[in-house]
Amino acid sequence: MTSTPPVHPAITDRAAQPYAGIKRTVTMHSIPEIADRIPEIIGWLAARGIAPAGAPFLKYNLIDMDRELVMEAGVPVAAEITGEGDVFGAVLPAGRYVTVIHHGHPMELVGVTGALLDWAQQQDLRWDMTPTADGERWTSRLESYHTNPMEQPDMNEWDTELAFRLAD
């Protein structure tokens, strides 16, 4: 069993960010099904001559760890778009976010997320999240992948950013 890597969070102000996305309902075990849709979004953008404006991400919208998660795979773009088919256009909200960069295997992100949530609680920070009967509904909880797997196949060397929006 590996220990949770230390987290070194920062609070940052982020501007609104347009993106192209695909939404799915998954379970903890089937999260790769939504992550595997990122190349489809990149291909959709490329077919329309639209370049990504940042790292691809997973956005957790509704979290019930025991049942289902409503998630999006997304790719930032420079300007708002209109989607078609499974691909839609939306905008990540501006605001204050707690962010942390993790260098290591993505399987460690559950522990890193727990450490980040603990850190925020110690700082008396409140998330932009609403508890509901169906789970936690987040305004913006992101997992951005800054490492291209084609360039770095060793997942232990990946850089992933967690960014969770704080309540106003």
Phi and psi in radians as a Rosetta constraint file:
Dihedral C 1 N 2 CA 2 C 2 CIRCULARHARMONIC -1.626 0.35
Dihedral N 2 CA 2 C 2 N 3 CIRCULARHARMONIC 2.639 0.35
Dihedral C 2 N 3 CA 3 C 3 CIRCULARHARMONIC -1.473 0.35
Dihedral N 3 CA 3 C 3 N 4 CIRCULARHARMONIC 2.784 0.35
Dihedral C 3 N 4 CA 4 C 4 CIRCULARHARMONIC -1.278 0.35
Dihedral N 4 CA 4 C 4 N 5 CIRCULARHARMONIC 2.221 0.35
Dihedral C 4 N 5 CA 5 C 5 CIRCULARHARMONIC -1.115 0.35
Dihedral N 5 CA 5 C 5 N 6 CIRCULARHARMONIC 2.626 0.35
Dihedral C 5 N 6 CA 6 C 6 CIRCULARHARMONIC -1.161 0.35
Dihedral N 6 CA 6 C 6 N 7 CIRCULARHARMONIC 2.615 0.35
Dihedral C 6 N 7 CA 7 C 7 CIRCULARHARMONIC -1.931 0.35
Dihedral N 7 CA 7 C 7 N 8 CIRCULARHARMONIC 2.539 0.35
Dihedral C 7 N 8 CA 8 C 8 CIRCULARHARMONIC -2.258 0.35
Dihedral N 8 CA 8 C 8 N 9 CIRCULARHARMONIC 1.336 0.35
Dihedral C 8 N 9 CA 9 C 9 CIRCULARHARMONIC -1.276 0.35
Dihedral N 9 CA 9 C 9 N 10 CIRCULARHARMONIC 2.794 0.35
Dihedral C 9 N 10 CA 10 C 10 CIRCULARHARMONIC -2.385 0.35
Dihedral N 10 CA 10 C 10 N 11 CIRCULARHARMONIC 2.635 0.35
Dihedral C 10 N 11 CA 11 C 11 CIRCULARHARMONIC -1.776 0.35
Dihedral N 11 CA 11 C 11 N 12 CIRCULARHARMONIC 2.154 0.35
Dihedral C 11 N 12 CA 12 C 12 CIRCULARHARMONIC -2.244 0.35
Dihedral N 12 CA 12 C 12 N 13 CIRCULARHARMONIC 2.679 0.35
Dihedral C 12 N 13 CA 13 C 13 CIRCULARHARMONIC -1.676 0.35
Dihedral N 13 CA 13 C 13 N 14 CIRCULARHARMONIC 2.200 0.35
Dihedral C 13 N 14 CA 14 C 14 CIRCULARHARMONIC -2.022 0.35
Dihedral N 14 CA 14 C 14 N 15 CIRCULARHARMONIC 2.440 0.35
Dihedral C 14 N 15 CA 15 C 15 CIRCULARHARMONIC -1.339 0.35
Dihedral N 15 CA 15 C 15 N 16 CIRCULARHARMONIC 2.825 0.35
Dihedral C 15 N 16 CA 16 C 16 CIRCULARHARMONIC -1.041 0.35
Dihedral N 16 CA 16 C 16 N 17 CIRCULARHARMONIC 2.523 0.35
Dihedral C 16 N 17 CA 17 C 17 CIRCULARHARMONIC -2.325 0.35
Dihedral N 17 CA 17 C 17 N 18 CIRCULARHARMONIC 1.939 0.35
Dihedral C 17 N 18 CA 18 C 18 CIRCULARHARMONIC -1.133 0.35
Dihedral N 18 CA 18 C 18 N 19 CIRCULARHARMONIC 2.646 0.35
Dihedral C 18 N 19 CA 19 C 19 CIRCULARHARMONIC -2.713 0.35
Dihedral N 19 CA 19 C 19 N 20 CIRCULARHARMONIC 2.848 0.35
Dihedral C 19 N 20 CA 20 C 20 CIRCULARHARMONIC -1.846 0.35
Dihedral N 20 CA 20 C 20 N 21 CIRCULARHARMONIC 2.407 0.35
Dihedral C 20 N 21 CA 21 C 21 CIRCULARHARMONIC -2.553 0.35
Dihedral N 21 CA 21 C 21 N 22 CIRCULARHARMONIC 2.927 0.35
Dihedral C 21 N 22 CA 22 C 22 CIRCULARHARMONIC -2.302 0.35
Dihedral N 22 CA 22 C 22 N 23 CIRCULARHARMONIC 2.323 0.35
Dihedral C 22 N 23 CA 23 C 23 CIRCULARHARMONIC -1.888 0.35
Dihedral N 23 CA 23 C 23 N 24 CIRCULARHARMONIC 2.495 0.35
Dihedral C 23 N 24 CA 24 C 24 CIRCULARHARMONIC -2.608 0.35
Dihedral N 24 CA 24 C 24 N 25 CIRCULARHARMONIC 2.718 0.35
Dihedral C 24 N 25 CA 25 C 25 CIRCULARHARMONIC -1.761 0.35
Dihedral N 25 CA 25 C 25 N 26 CIRCULARHARMONIC 2.206 0.35
Dihedral C 25 N 26 CA 26 C 26 CIRCULARHARMONIC -2.357 0.35
Dihedral N 26 CA 26 C 26 N 27 CIRCULARHARMONIC 3.093 0.35
Dihedral C 26 N 27 CA 27 C 27 CIRCULARHARMONIC -1.961 0.35
Dihedral N 27 CA 27 C 27 N 28 CIRCULARHARMONIC 3.016 0.35
Dihedral C 27 N 28 CA 28 C 28 CIRCULARHARMONIC -0.980 0.35
Dihedral N 28 CA 28 C 28 N 29 CIRCULARHARMONIC -0.632 0.35
Dihedral C 28 N 29 CA 29 C 29 CIRCULARHARMONIC -1.389 0.35
Dihedral N 29 CA 29 C 29 N 30 CIRCULARHARMONIC -0.344 0.35
Dihedral C 29 N 30 CA 30 C 30 CIRCULARHARMONIC -1.892 0.35
Dihedral N 30 CA 30 C 30 N 31 CIRCULARHARMONIC 0.298 0.35
Dihedral C 30 N 31 CA 31 C 31 CIRCULARHARMONIC -0.959 0.35
Dihedral N 31 CA 31 C 31 N 32 CIRCULARHARMONIC -0.634 0.35
Dihedral C 31 N 32 CA 32 C 32 CIRCULARHARMONIC -0.990 0.35
Dihedral N 32 CA 32 C 32 N 33 CIRCULARHARMONIC -0.436 0.35
Dihedral C 32 N 33 CA 33 C 33 CIRCULARHARMONIC -1.060 0.35
Dihedral N 33 CA 33 C 33 N 34 CIRCULARHARMONIC -0.649 0.35
Dihedral C 33 N 34 CA 34 C 34 CIRCULARHARMONIC -1.437 0.35
Dihedral N 34 CA 34 C 34 N 35 CIRCULARHARMONIC -0.660 0.35
Dihedral C 34 N 35 CA 35 C 35 CIRCULARHARMONIC -1.079 0.35
Dihedral N 35 CA 35 C 35 N 36 CIRCULARHARMONIC -0.602 0.35
Dihedral C 35 N 36 CA 36 C 36 CIRCULARHARMONIC -1.196 0.35
Dihedral N 36 CA 36 C 36 N 37 CIRCULARHARMONIC -0.150 0.35
Dihedral C 36 N 37 CA 37 C 37 CIRCULARHARMONIC -1.508 0.35
Dihedral N 37 CA 37 C 37 N 38 CIRCULARHARMONIC -0.175 0.35
Dihedral C 37 N 38 CA 38 C 38 CIRCULARHARMONIC -0.998 0.35
Dihedral N 38 CA 38 C 38 N 39 CIRCULARHARMONIC -0.811 0.35
Dihedral C 38 N 39 CA 39 C 39 CIRCULARHARMONIC -1.031 0.35
Dihedral N 39 CA 39 C 39 N 40 CIRCULARHARMONIC -0.566 0.35
Dihedral C 39 N 40 CA 40 C 40 CIRCULARHARMONIC -1.101 0.35
Dihedral N 40 CA 40 C 40 N 41 CIRCULARHARMONIC -0.730 0.35
Dihedral C 40 N 41 CA 41 C 41 CIRCULARHARMONIC -1.150 0.35
Dihedral N 41 CA 41 C 41 N 42 CIRCULARHARMONIC -0.777 0.35
Dihedral C 41 N 42 CA 42 C 42 CIRCULARHARMONIC -1.064 0.35
Dihedral N 42 CA 42 C 42 N 43 CIRCULARHARMONIC -0.722 0.35
Dihedral C 42 N 43 CA 43 C 43 CIRCULARHARMONIC -1.129 0.35
Dihedral N 43 CA 43 C 43 N 44 CIRCULARHARMONIC -0.697 0.35
Dihedral C 43 N 44 CA 44 C 44 CIRCULARHARMONIC -1.058 0.35
Dihedral N 44 CA 44 C 44 N 45 CIRCULARHARMONIC -0.786 0.35
Dihedral C 44 N 45 CA 45 C 45 CIRCULARHARMONIC -1.118 0.35
Dihedral N 45 CA 45 C 45 N 46 CIRCULARHARMONIC -0.812 0.35
Dihedral C 45 N 46 CA 46 C 46 CIRCULARHARMONIC -1.039 0.35
Dihedral N 46 CA 46 C 46 N 47 CIRCULARHARMONIC -0.683 0.35
Dihedral C 46 N 47 CA 47 C 47 CIRCULARHARMONIC -1.102 0.35
Dihedral N 47 CA 47 C 47 N 48 CIRCULARHARMONIC -0.345 0.35
Dihedral C 47 N 48 CA 48 C 48 CIRCULARHARMONIC -1.884 0.35
Dihedral N 48 CA 48 C 48 N 49 CIRCULARHARMONIC 0.134 0.35
Dihedral C 48 N 49 CA 49 C 49 CIRCULARHARMONIC 1.248 0.35
Dihedral N 49 CA 49 C 49 N 50 CIRCULARHARMONIC 0.446 0.35
Dihedral C 49 N 50 CA 50 C 50 CIRCULARHARMONIC -1.840 0.35
Dihedral N 50 CA 50 C 50 N 51 CIRCULARHARMONIC 2.146 0.35
Dihedral C 50 N 51 CA 51 C 51 CIRCULARHARMONIC -1.543 0.35
Dihedral N 51 CA 51 C 51 N 52 CIRCULARHARMONIC 2.451 0.35
Dihedral C 51 N 52 CA 52 C 52 CIRCULARHARMONIC -1.036 0.35
Dihedral N 52 CA 52 C 52 N 53 CIRCULARHARMONIC 2.565 0.35
Dihedral C 52 N 53 CA 53 C 53 CIRCULARHARMONIC -1.928 0.35
Dihedral N 53 CA 53 C 53 N 54 CIRCULARHARMONIC 0.301 0.35
Dihedral C 53 N 54 CA 54 C 54 CIRCULARHARMONIC 2.985 0.35
Dihedral N 54 CA 54 C 54 N 55 CIRCULARHARMONIC -3.028 0.35
Dihedral C 54 N 55 CA 55 C 55 CIRCULARHARMONIC -1.293 0.35
Dihedral N 55 CA 55 C 55 N 56 CIRCULARHARMONIC 2.484 0.35
Dihedral C 55 N 56 CA 56 C 56 CIRCULARHARMONIC -1.127 0.35
Dihedral N 56 CA 56 C 56 N 57 CIRCULARHARMONIC 2.731 0.35
Dihedral C 56 N 57 CA 57 C 57 CIRCULARHARMONIC -2.533 0.35
Dihedral N 57 CA 57 C 57 N 58 CIRCULARHARMONIC 2.857 0.35
Dihedral C 57 N 58 CA 58 C 58 CIRCULARHARMONIC -1.921 0.35
Dihedral N 58 CA 58 C 58 N 59 CIRCULARHARMONIC 2.353 0.35
Dihedral C 58 N 59 CA 59 C 59 CIRCULARHARMONIC -2.021 0.35
Dihedral N 59 CA 59 C 59 N 60 CIRCULARHARMONIC 2.103 0.35
Dihedral C 59 N 60 CA 60 C 60 CIRCULARHARMONIC -1.581 0.35
Dihedral N 60 CA 60 C 60 N 61 CIRCULARHARMONIC 1.980 0.35
Dihedral C 60 N 61 CA 61 C 61 CIRCULARHARMONIC -1.639 0.35
Dihedral N 61 CA 61 C 61 N 62 CIRCULARHARMONIC -0.790 0.35
Dihedral C 61 N 62 CA 62 C 62 CIRCULARHARMONIC -2.388 0.35
Dihedral N 62 CA 62 C 62 N 63 CIRCULARHARMONIC 2.164 0.35
Dihedral C 62 N 63 CA 63 C 63 CIRCULARHARMONIC -2.113 0.35
Dihedral N 63 CA 63 C 63 N 64 CIRCULARHARMONIC 2.048 0.35
Dihedral C 63 N 64 CA 64 C 64 CIRCULARHARMONIC -2.258 0.35
Dihedral N 64 CA 64 C 64 N 65 CIRCULARHARMONIC 1.679 0.35
Dihedral C 64 N 65 CA 65 C 65 CIRCULARHARMONIC -0.990 0.35
Dihedral N 65 CA 65 C 65 N 66 CIRCULARHARMONIC -0.483 0.35
Dihedral C 65 N 66 CA 66 C 66 CIRCULARHARMONIC -1.501 0.35
Dihedral N 66 CA 66 C 66 N 67 CIRCULARHARMONIC -0.307 0.35
Dihedral C 66 N 67 CA 67 C 67 CIRCULARHARMONIC -2.175 0.35
Dihedral N 67 CA 67 C 67 N 68 CIRCULARHARMONIC -1.538 0.35
Dihedral C 67 N 68 CA 68 C 68 CIRCULARHARMONIC -2.293 0.35
Dihedral N 68 CA 68 C 68 N 69 CIRCULARHARMONIC 2.787 0.35
Dihedral C 68 N 69 CA 69 C 69 CIRCULARHARMONIC -2.246 0.35
Dihedral N 69 CA 69 C 69 N 70 CIRCULARHARMONIC 2.360 0.35
Dihedral C 69 N 70 CA 70 C 70 CIRCULARHARMONIC -1.721 0.35
Dihedral N 70 CA 70 C 70 N 71 CIRCULARHARMONIC 2.056 0.35
Dihedral C 70 N 71 CA 71 C 71 CIRCULARHARMONIC -2.298 0.35
Dihedral N 71 CA 71 C 71 N 72 CIRCULARHARMONIC 2.834 0.35
Dihedral C 71 N 72 CA 72 C 72 CIRCULARHARMONIC -2.242 0.35
Dihedral N 72 CA 72 C 72 N 73 CIRCULARHARMONIC 2.499 0.35
Dihedral C 72 N 73 CA 73 C 73 CIRCULARHARMONIC -1.691 0.35
Dihedral N 73 CA 73 C 73 N 74 CIRCULARHARMONIC 2.345 0.35
Dihedral C 73 N 74 CA 74 C 74 CIRCULARHARMONIC -2.466 0.35
Dihedral N 74 CA 74 C 74 N 75 CIRCULARHARMONIC 2.759 0.35
Dihedral C 74 N 75 CA 75 C 75 CIRCULARHARMONIC -2.366 0.35
Dihedral N 75 CA 75 C 75 N 76 CIRCULARHARMONIC 2.120 0.35
Dihedral C 75 N 76 CA 76 C 76 CIRCULARHARMONIC -1.095 0.35
Dihedral N 76 CA 76 C 76 N 77 CIRCULARHARMONIC 2.535 0.35
Dihedral C 76 N 77 CA 77 C 77 CIRCULARHARMONIC -2.310 0.35
Dihedral N 77 CA 77 C 77 N 78 CIRCULARHARMONIC 2.857 0.35
Dihedral C 77 N 78 CA 78 C 78 CIRCULARHARMONIC -1.284 0.35
Dihedral N 78 CA 78 C 78 N 79 CIRCULARHARMONIC -0.526 0.35
Dihedral C 78 N 79 CA 79 C 79 CIRCULARHARMONIC -2.464 0.35
Dihedral N 79 CA 79 C 79 N 80 CIRCULARHARMONIC 2.766 0.35
Dihedral C 79 N 80 CA 80 C 80 CIRCULARHARMONIC -1.029 0.35
Dihedral N 80 CA 80 C 80 N 81 CIRCULARHARMONIC 2.514 0.35
Dihedral C 80 N 81 CA 81 C 81 CIRCULARHARMONIC -2.210 0.35
Dihedral N 81 CA 81 C 81 N 82 CIRCULARHARMONIC 2.860 0.35
Dihedral C 81 N 82 CA 82 C 82 CIRCULARHARMONIC -1.906 0.35
Dihedral N 82 CA 82 C 82 N 83 CIRCULARHARMONIC 2.166 0.35
Dihedral C 82 N 83 CA 83 C 83 CIRCULARHARMONIC -1.516 0.35
Dihedral N 83 CA 83 C 83 N 84 CIRCULARHARMONIC -3.123 0.35
Dihedral C 83 N 84 CA 84 C 84 CIRCULARHARMONIC -2.758 0.35
Dihedral N 84 CA 84 C 84 N 85 CIRCULARHARMONIC 2.683 0.35
Dihedral C 84 N 85 CA 85 C 85 CIRCULARHARMONIC 1.135 0.35
Dihedral N 85 CA 85 C 85 N 86 CIRCULARHARMONIC -2.396 0.35
Dihedral C 85 N 86 CA 86 C 86 CIRCULARHARMONIC -1.260 0.35
Dihedral N 86 CA 86 C 86 N 87 CIRCULARHARMONIC -0.368 0.35
Dihedral C 86 N 87 CA 87 C 87 CIRCULARHARMONIC -1.505 0.35
Dihedral N 87 CA 87 C 87 N 88 CIRCULARHARMONIC 2.296 0.35
Dihedral C 87 N 88 CA 88 C 88 CIRCULARHARMONIC -2.197 0.35
Dihedral N 88 CA 88 C 88 N 89 CIRCULARHARMONIC 2.854 0.35
Dihedral C 88 N 89 CA 89 C 89 CIRCULARHARMONIC -1.877 0.35
Dihedral N 89 CA 89 C 89 N 90 CIRCULARHARMONIC 2.460 0.35
Dihedral C 89 N 90 CA 90 C 90 CIRCULARHARMONIC -2.699 0.35
Dihedral N 90 CA 90 C 90 N 91 CIRCULARHARMONIC -3.113 0.35
Dihedral C 90 N 91 CA 91 C 91 CIRCULARHARMONIC -2.345 0.35
Dihedral N 91 CA 91 C 91 N 92 CIRCULARHARMONIC 2.217 0.35
Dihedral C 91 N 92 CA 92 C 92 CIRCULARHARMONIC -1.254 0.35
Dihedral N 92 CA 92 C 92 N 93 CIRCULARHARMONIC 2.406 0.35
Dihedral C 92 N 93 CA 93 C 93 CIRCULARHARMONIC -1.273 0.35
Dihedral N 93 CA 93 C 93 N 94 CIRCULARHARMONIC 2.564 0.35
Dihedral C 93 N 94 CA 94 C 94 CIRCULARHARMONIC -1.241 0.35
Dihedral N 94 CA 94 C 94 N 95 CIRCULARHARMONIC 2.826 0.35
Dihedral C 94 N 95 CA 95 C 95 CIRCULARHARMONIC 2.583 0.35
Dihedral N 95 CA 95 C 95 N 96 CIRCULARHARMONIC -3.012 0.35
Dihedral C 95 N 96 CA 96 C 96 CIRCULARHARMONIC -1.527 0.35
Dihedral N 96 CA 96 C 96 N 97 CIRCULARHARMONIC 2.302 0.35
Dihedral C 96 N 97 CA 97 C 97 CIRCULARHARMONIC -2.199 0.35
Dihedral N 97 CA 97 C 97 N 98 CIRCULARHARMONIC 2.548 0.35
Dihedral C 97 N 98 CA 98 C 98 CIRCULARHARMONIC -1.625 0.35
Dihedral N 98 CA 98 C 98 N 99 CIRCULARHARMONIC 2.210 0.35
Dihedral C 98 N 99 CA 99 C 99 CIRCULARHARMONIC -2.210 0.35
Dihedral N 99 CA 99 C 99 N 100 CIRCULARHARMONIC 2.656 0.35
Dihedral C 99 N 100 CA 100 C 100 CIRCULARHARMONIC -2.616 0.35
Dihedral N 100 CA 100 C 100 N 101 CIRCULARHARMONIC 2.447 0.35
Dihedral C 100 N 101 CA 101 C 101 CIRCULARHARMONIC -1.766 0.35
Dihedral N 101 CA 101 C 101 N 102 CIRCULARHARMONIC 2.253 0.35
Dihedral C 101 N 102 CA 102 C 102 CIRCULARHARMONIC -1.944 0.35
Dihedral N 102 CA 102 C 102 N 103 CIRCULARHARMONIC 2.227 0.35
Dihedral C 102 N 103 CA 103 C 103 CIRCULARHARMONIC -1.819 0.35
Dihedral N 103 CA 103 C 103 N 104 CIRCULARHARMONIC 1.935 0.35
Dihedral C 103 N 104 CA 104 C 104 CIRCULARHARMONIC 2.685 0.35
Dihedral N 104 CA 104 C 104 N 105 CIRCULARHARMONIC -3.009 0.35
Dihedral C 104 N 105 CA 105 C 105 CIRCULARHARMONIC -1.168 0.35
Dihedral N 105 CA 105 C 105 N 106 CIRCULARHARMONIC 2.401 0.35
Dihedral C 105 N 106 CA 106 C 106 CIRCULARHARMONIC -1.029 0.35
Dihedral N 106 CA 106 C 106 N 107 CIRCULARHARMONIC -0.414 0.35
Dihedral C 106 N 107 CA 107 C 107 CIRCULARHARMONIC -1.113 0.35
Dihedral N 107 CA 107 C 107 N 108 CIRCULARHARMONIC -0.334 0.35
Dihedral C 107 N 108 CA 108 C 108 CIRCULARHARMONIC -1.390 0.35
Dihedral N 108 CA 108 C 108 N 109 CIRCULARHARMONIC -0.140 0.35
Dihedral C 108 N 109 CA 109 C 109 CIRCULARHARMONIC -1.147 0.35
Dihedral N 109 CA 109 C 109 N 110 CIRCULARHARMONIC -0.483 0.35
Dihedral C 109 N 110 CA 110 C 110 CIRCULARHARMONIC -1.084 0.35
Dihedral N 110 CA 110 C 110 N 111 CIRCULARHARMONIC -0.803 0.35
Dihedral C 110 N 111 CA 111 C 111 CIRCULARHARMONIC -1.169 0.35
Dihedral N 111 CA 111 C 111 N 112 CIRCULARHARMONIC -0.693 0.35
Dihedral C 111 N 112 CA 112 C 112 CIRCULARHARMONIC -1.117 0.35
Dihedral N 112 CA 112 C 112 N 113 CIRCULARHARMONIC -0.731 0.35
Dihedral C 112 N 113 CA 113 C 113 CIRCULARHARMONIC -1.078 0.35
Dihedral N 113 CA 113 C 113 N 114 CIRCULARHARMONIC -0.768 0.35
Dihedral C 113 N 114 CA 114 C 114 CIRCULARHARMONIC -1.046 0.35
Dihedral N 114 CA 114 C 114 N 115 CIRCULARHARMONIC -0.751 0.35
Dihedral C 114 N 115 CA 115 C 115 CIRCULARHARMONIC -1.134 0.35
Dihedral N 115 CA 115 C 115 N 116 CIRCULARHARMONIC -0.670 0.35
Dihedral C 115 N 116 CA 116 C 116 CIRCULARHARMONIC -1.154 0.35
Dihedral N 116 CA 116 C 116 N 117 CIRCULARHARMONIC -0.749 0.35
Dihedral C 116 N 117 CA 117 C 117 CIRCULARHARMONIC -1.096 0.35
Dihedral N 117 CA 117 C 117 N 118 CIRCULARHARMONIC -0.721 0.35
Dihedral C 117 N 118 CA 118 C 118 CIRCULARHARMONIC -1.093 0.35
Dihedral N 118 CA 118 C 118 N 119 CIRCULARHARMONIC -0.780 0.35
Dihedral C 118 N 119 CA 119 C 119 CIRCULARHARMONIC -1.037 0.35
Dihedral N 119 CA 119 C 119 N 120 CIRCULARHARMONIC -0.815 0.35
Dihedral C 119 N 120 CA 120 C 120 CIRCULARHARMONIC -1.092 0.35
Dihedral N 120 CA 120 C 120 N 121 CIRCULARHARMONIC -0.669 0.35
Dihedral C 120 N 121 CA 121 C 121 CIRCULARHARMONIC -1.126 0.35
Dihedral N 121 CA 121 C 121 N 122 CIRCULARHARMONIC -0.713 0.35
Dihedral C 121 N 122 CA 122 C 122 CIRCULARHARMONIC -1.105 0.35
Dihedral N 122 CA 122 C 122 N 123 CIRCULARHARMONIC -0.517 0.35
Dihedral C 122 N 123 CA 123 C 123 CIRCULARHARMONIC -1.500 0.35
Dihedral N 123 CA 123 C 123 N 124 CIRCULARHARMONIC -0.013 0.35
Dihedral C 123 N 124 CA 124 C 124 CIRCULARHARMONIC 1.044 0.35
Dihedral N 124 CA 124 C 124 N 125 CIRCULARHARMONIC 0.693 0.35
Dihedral C 124 N 125 CA 125 C 125 CIRCULARHARMONIC -1.625 0.35
Dihedral N 125 CA 125 C 125 N 126 CIRCULARHARMONIC 2.560 0.35
Dihedral C 125 N 126 CA 126 C 126 CIRCULARHARMONIC -1.979 0.35
Dihedral N 126 CA 126 C 126 N 127 CIRCULARHARMONIC 2.355 0.35
Dihedral C 126 N 127 CA 127 C 127 CIRCULARHARMONIC -1.397 0.35
Dihedral N 127 CA 127 C 127 N 128 CIRCULARHARMONIC 2.695 0.35
Dihedral C 127 N 128 CA 128 C 128 CIRCULARHARMONIC -1.456 0.35
Dihedral N 128 CA 128 C 128 N 129 CIRCULARHARMONIC 1.350 0.35
Dihedral C 128 N 129 CA 129 C 129 CIRCULARHARMONIC -2.577 0.35
Dihedral N 129 CA 129 C 129 N 130 CIRCULARHARMONIC 2.538 0.35
Dihedral C 129 N 130 CA 130 C 130 CIRCULARHARMONIC -2.174 0.35
Dihedral N 130 CA 130 C 130 N 131 CIRCULARHARMONIC 2.150 0.35
Dihedral C 130 N 131 CA 131 C 131 CIRCULARHARMONIC -1.233 0.35
Dihedral N 131 CA 131 C 131 N 132 CIRCULARHARMONIC 2.355 0.35
Dihedral C 131 N 132 CA 132 C 132 CIRCULARHARMONIC -2.317 0.35
Dihedral N 132 CA 132 C 132 N 133 CIRCULARHARMONIC 2.997 0.35
Dihedral C 132 N 133 CA 133 C 133 CIRCULARHARMONIC -1.112 0.35
Dihedral N 133 CA 133 C 133 N 134 CIRCULARHARMONIC -0.430 0.35
Dihedral C 133 N 134 CA 134 C 134 CIRCULARHARMONIC -1.595 0.35
Dihedral N 134 CA 134 C 134 N 135 CIRCULARHARMONIC -0.100 0.35
Dihedral C 134 N 135 CA 135 C 135 CIRCULARHARMONIC 2.328 0.35
Dihedral N 135 CA 135 C 135 N 136 CIRCULARHARMONIC -2.980 0.35
Dihedral C 135 N 136 CA 136 C 136 CIRCULARHARMONIC -1.459 0.35
Dihedral N 136 CA 136 C 136 N 137 CIRCULARHARMONIC 2.149 0.35
Dihedral C 136 N 137 CA 137 C 137 CIRCULARHARMONIC -1.743 0.35
Dihedral N 137 CA 137 C 137 N 138 CIRCULARHARMONIC 1.961 0.35
Dihedral C 137 N 138 CA 138 C 138 CIRCULARHARMONIC -1.727 0.35
Dihedral N 138 CA 138 C 138 N 139 CIRCULARHARMONIC 2.449 0.35
Dihedral C 138 N 139 CA 139 C 139 CIRCULARHARMONIC -1.284 0.35
Dihedral N 139 CA 139 C 139 N 140 CIRCULARHARMONIC -0.781 0.35
Dihedral C 139 N 140 CA 140 C 140 CIRCULARHARMONIC -2.762 0.35
Dihedral N 140 CA 140 C 140 N 141 CIRCULARHARMONIC 1.852 0.35
Dihedral C 140 N 141 CA 141 C 141 CIRCULARHARMONIC -2.239 0.35
Dihedral N 141 CA 141 C 141 N 142 CIRCULARHARMONIC 1.880 0.35
Dihedral C 141 N 142 CA 142 C 142 CIRCULARHARMONIC -2.013 0.35
Dihedral N 142 CA 142 C 142 N 143 CIRCULARHARMONIC 2.596 0.35
Dihedral C 142 N 143 CA 143 C 143 CIRCULARHARMONIC -2.260 0.35
Dihedral N 143 CA 143 C 143 N 144 CIRCULARHARMONIC 1.797 0.35
Dihedral C 143 N 144 CA 144 C 144 CIRCULARHARMONIC -1.809 0.35
Dihedral N 144 CA 144 C 144 N 145 CIRCULARHARMONIC 2.353 0.35
Dihedral C 144 N 145 CA 145 C 145 CIRCULARHARMONIC -1.760 0.35
Dihedral N 145 CA 145 C 145 N 146 CIRCULARHARMONIC 1.865 0.35
Dihedral C 145 N 146 CA 146 C 146 CIRCULARHARMONIC -1.577 0.35
Dihedral N 146 CA 146 C 146 N 147 CIRCULARHARMONIC -0.089 0.35
Dihedral C 146 N 147 CA 147 C 147 CIRCULARHARMONIC -1.888 0.35
Dihedral N 147 CA 147 C 147 N 148 CIRCULARHARMONIC 2.286 0.35
Dihedral C 147 N 148 CA 148 C 148 CIRCULARHARMONIC -1.450 0.35
Dihedral N 148 CA 148 C 148 N 149 CIRCULARHARMONIC 2.033 0.35
Dihedral C 148 N 149 CA 149 C 149 CIRCULARHARMONIC -1.066 0.35
Dihedral N 149 CA 149 C 149 N 150 CIRCULARHARMONIC -0.411 0.35
Dihedral C 149 N 150 CA 150 C 150 CIRCULARHARMONIC -1.253 0.35
Dihedral N 150 CA 150 C 150 N 151 CIRCULARHARMONIC -0.493 0.35
Dihedral C 150 N 151 CA 151 C 151 CIRCULARHARMONIC -1.610 0.35
Dihedral N 151 CA 151 C 151 N 152 CIRCULARHARMONIC -0.486 0.35
Dihedral C 151 N 152 CA 152 C 152 CIRCULARHARMONIC -2.364 0.35
Dihedral N 152 CA 152 C 152 N 153 CIRCULARHARMONIC 1.555 0.35
Dihedral C 152 N 153 CA 153 C 153 CIRCULARHARMONIC -1.264 0.35
Dihedral N 153 CA 153 C 153 N 154 CIRCULARHARMONIC -0.312 0.35
Dihedral C 153 N 154 CA 154 C 154 CIRCULARHARMONIC -1.355 0.35
Dihedral N 154 CA 154 C 154 N 155 CIRCULARHARMONIC 1.807 0.35
Dihedral C 154 N 155 CA 155 C 155 CIRCULARHARMONIC -1.102 0.35
Dihedral N 155 CA 155 C 155 N 156 CIRCULARHARMONIC -0.340 0.35
Dihedral C 155 N 156 CA 156 C 156 CIRCULARHARMONIC -1.216 0.35
Dihedral N 156 CA 156 C 156 N 157 CIRCULARHARMONIC -0.198 0.35
Dihedral C 156 N 157 CA 157 C 157 CIRCULARHARMONIC -1.893 0.35
Dihedral N 157 CA 157 C 157 N 158 CIRCULARHARMONIC 0.221 0.35
Dihedral C 157 N 158 CA 158 C 158 CIRCULARHARMONIC -1.388 0.35
Dihedral N 158 CA 158 C 158 N 159 CIRCULARHARMONIC 2.616 0.35
Dihedral C 158 N 159 CA 159 C 159 CIRCULARHARMONIC -1.943 0.35
Dihedral N 159 CA 159 C 159 N 160 CIRCULARHARMONIC 2.176 0.35
Dihedral C 159 N 160 CA 160 C 160 CIRCULARHARMONIC -2.240 0.35
Dihedral N 160 CA 160 C 160 N 161 CIRCULARHARMONIC 2.367 0.35
Dihedral C 160 N 161 CA 161 C 161 CIRCULARHARMONIC -1.857 0.35
Dihedral N 161 CA 161 C 161 N 162 CIRCULARHARMONIC 2.271 0.35
Dihedral C 161 N 162 CA 162 C 162 CIRCULARHARMONIC -1.757 0.35
Dihedral N 162 CA 162 C 162 N 163 CIRCULARHARMONIC 2.334 0.35
Dihedral C 162 N 163 CA 163 C 163 CIRCULARHARMONIC -2.451 0.35
Dihedral N 163 CA 163 C 163 N 164 CIRCULARHARMONIC 2.011 0.35
Dihedral C 163 N 164 CA 164 C 164 CIRCULARHARMONIC -2.063 0.35
Dihedral N 164 CA 164 C 164 N 165 CIRCULARHARMONIC 2.233 0.35
Dihedral C 164 N 165 CA 165 C 165 CIRCULARHARMONIC -1.272 0.35
Dihedral N 165 CA 165 C 165 N 166 CIRCULARHARMONIC 2.387 0.35
Dihedral C 165 N 166 CA 166 C 166 CIRCULARHARMONIC -1.557 0.35
Dihedral N 166 CA 166 C 166 N 167 CIRCULARHARMONIC 2.650 0.35
Dihedral C 166 N 167 CA 167 C 167 CIRCULARHARMONIC -1.141 0.35
Dihedral N 167 CA 167 C 167 N 168 CIRCULARHARMONIC 2.582 0.35
